[in-house]
Amino acid sequence: MGRGRPTEATPPTTIRAMRPGDVRHVVAIESASSAVPWTRAMFLAELGRPTSIELVALRASKVLGYLIATRHADVWHILNVCVAEDARGQGHGAALMDEAVSRGDRYAHLGYTLEVRVSNSAAVRLYRRKGFVERGLRPGYYSDNGEAALIMWRSGAPEDES
Ligand SMILES: CC(C)(COP(=O)(O)OP(=O)(O)OC[C@H]1O[C@@H](n2cnc3c(N)ncnc32)[C@H](O)[C@@H]1OP(=O)(O)O)[C@@H](O)C(=O)NCCC(=O)NCCS
């Protein structure tokens, strides 16, 4: 259920900055999707930080997914990407990643990094499609089951030499 190519009648996906009013929808998706869910306070803490990118994906004004990234020194760290289970496989995850990279590339010299469960093949495929490559493993990274994290990396846009 829920997977499948949208028809011509399907409204387009919109990506915009997350607002405080989105957070209860975001938390509902997060709680249903993650073994170690972020809390409302954690999402609210990210909102409006100049060093953060917080995005939501909407279709027909309904929040279907979100992405949080934060800038540390010379890298954007993608902390959380999630799409509601019944809305997966329709390009929302890809659209969120594209917008995050577009915003992050305003700091053209920065790269991007993230951790992902080694078993999370859907997410790893998405990140590979978006230019991320595997750069290492953190054994025991996830506290719920001791699973290892794959560390992935993507370069930023080349610096403008003009
Ligand atoms: C990982 C995750 C964010 C991907 O989101 P998504 O919206 O399903 O991603 P996309 O739709 O962009 O891409 C997923 C698949 O749908 C396919 N797809 C993309 N656009 C599509 C469309 N319009 N119609 C049908 N399929 C489409 C993609 O080709 C891709 O196929 P694949 O499974 O063969 O790789 C989602 O699975 C999720 O929320 N998982 C739970 C949370 C999680 O694991 N987050 C990552 C933590 S690091």
Ligand as a Chemical Component Dictionary entry (heavy atoms), coordinates in Angstrom:
data_LIG
# 
_chem_comp.id                   LIG 
_chem_comp.type                 NON-POLYMER 
_chem_comp.pdbx_formal_charge   0 
_chem_comp.three_letter_code    LIG 
# 
loop_
_chem_comp_atom.comp_id 
_chem_comp_atom.atom_id 
_chem_comp_atom.alt_atom_id 
_chem_comp_atom.type_symbol 
_chem_comp_atom.charge 
_chem_comp_atom.model_Cartn_x 
_chem_comp_atom.model_Cartn_y 
_chem_comp_atom.model_Cartn_z 
_chem_comp_atom.pdbx_ordinal 
LIG C1  C1  C 0 14.714 6.101 3.408  1  
LIG C2  C2  C 0 13.428 6.863 3.103  2  
LIG C3  C3  C 0 13.535 8.261 3.707  3  
LIG C4  C4  C 0 13.279 7.000 1.569  4  
LIG O1  O1  O 0 12.136 7.842 1.306  5  
LIG P1  P1  P 0 11.223 7.646 -0.006 6  
LIG O2  O2  O 0 10.323 8.805 -0.098 7  
LIG O3  O3  O 0 10.601 6.290 0.007  8  
LIG O4  O4  O 0 12.347 7.728 -1.127 9  
LIG P2  P2  P 0 12.122 7.831 -2.686 10 
LIG O5  O5  O 0 10.697 7.606 -3.041 11 
LIG O6  O6  O 0 12.745 9.096 -3.115 12 
LIG O7  O7  O 0 12.982 6.625 -3.211 13 
LIG C5  C5  C 0 12.667 5.308 -2.740 14 
LIG C6  C6  C 0 12.302 4.394 -3.898 15 
LIG O8  O8  O 0 11.157 4.850 -4.553 16 
LIG C7  C7  C 0 11.439 4.944 -5.971 17 
LIG N1  N1  N 0 10.736 6.098 -6.479 18 
LIG C8  C8  C 0 11.154 7.376 -6.517 19 
LIG N2  N2  N 0 10.227 8.151 -7.093 20 
LIG C9  C9  C 0 9.190  7.344 -7.367 21 
LIG C10 C10 C 0 7.929  7.555 -7.946 22 
LIG N3  N3  N 0 7.541  8.760 -8.361 23 
LIG N4  N4  N 0 7.096  6.495 -8.043 24 
LIG C11 C11 C 0 7.483  5.280 -7.620 25 
LIG N5  N5  N 0 8.673  5.014 -7.089 26 
LIG C12 C12 C 0 9.508  6.028 -6.988 27 
LIG C13 C13 C 0 12.902 5.147 -6.034 28 
LIG O9  O9  O 0 13.405 4.749 -7.301 29 
LIG C14 C14 C 0 13.357 4.272 -4.935 30 
LIG O10 O10 O 0 13.394 2.938 -5.402 31 
LIG P3  P3  P 0 14.371 1.853 -4.777 32 
LIG O11 O11 O 0 13.664 1.325 -3.589 33 
LIG O12 O12 O 0 14.519 0.854 -5.863 34 
LIG O13 O13 O 0 15.654 2.542 -4.416 35 
LIG C15 C15 C 0 12.174 6.107 3.614  36 
LIG O14 O14 O 0 12.256 4.775 3.217  37 
LIG C16 C16 C 0 12.016 6.173 5.135  38 
LIG O15 O15 O 0 11.466 7.135 5.668  39 
LIG N6  N6  N 0 12.473 5.127 5.866  40 
LIG C17 C17 C 0 12.321 5.102 7.314  41 
LIG C18 C18 C 0 13.218 6.107 7.986  42 
LIG C19 C19 C 0 14.649 5.907 7.579  43 
LIG O16 O16 O 0 15.127 4.785 7.482  44 
LIG N7  N7  N 0 15.351 7.023 7.352  45 
LIG C20 C20 C 0 16.752 7.014 7.012  46 
LIG C21 C21 C 0 17.575 6.995 8.267  47 
LIG S1  S1  S 0 19.311 7.184 7.897  48 
# 
loop_
_chem_comp_bond.comp_id 
_chem_comp_bond.atom_id_1 
_chem_comp_bond.atom_id_2 
_chem_comp_bond.value_order 
_chem_comp_bond.pdbx_ordinal 
LIG C1  C2  SING 1  
LIG C2  C3  SING 2  
LIG C2  C4  SING 3  
LIG C2  C15 SING 4  
LIG C4  O1  SING 5  
LIG O1  P1  SING 6  
LIG P1  O2  DOUB 7  
LIG P1  O3  SING 8  
LIG P1  O4  SING 9  
LIG O4  P2  SING 10 
LIG P2  O5  DOUB 11 
LIG P2  O6  SING 12 
LIG P2  O7  SING 13 
LIG O7  C5  SING 14 
LIG C5  C6  SING 15 
LIG C6  O8  SING 16 
LIG C6  C14 SING 17 
LIG O8  C7  SING 18 
LIG C7  N1  SING 19 
LIG C7  C13 SING 20 
LIG N1  C8  SING 21 
LIG N1  C12 SING 22 
LIG C8  N2  DOUB 23 
LIG N2  C9  SING 24 
LIG C9  C10 SING 25 
LIG C9  C12 DOUB 26 
LIG C10 N3  SING 27 
LIG C10 N4  DOUB 28 
LIG N4  C11 SING 29 
LIG C11 N5  DOUB 30 
LIG N5  C12 SING 31 
LIG C13 O9  SING 32 
LIG C13 C14 SING 33 
LIG C14 O10 SING 34 
LIG O10 P3  SING 35 
LIG P3  O11 DOUB 36 
LIG P3  O12 SING 37 
LIG P3  O13 SING 38 
LIG C15 O14 SING 39 
LIG C15 C16 SING 40 
LIG C16 O15 DOUB 41 
LIG C16 N6  SING 42 
LIG N6  C17 SING 43 
LIG C17 C18 SING 44 
LIG C18 C19 SING 45 
LIG C19 O16 DOUB 46 
LIG C19 N7  SING 47 
LIG N7  C20 SING 48 
LIG C20 C21 SING 49 
LIG C21 S1  SING 50 
# 
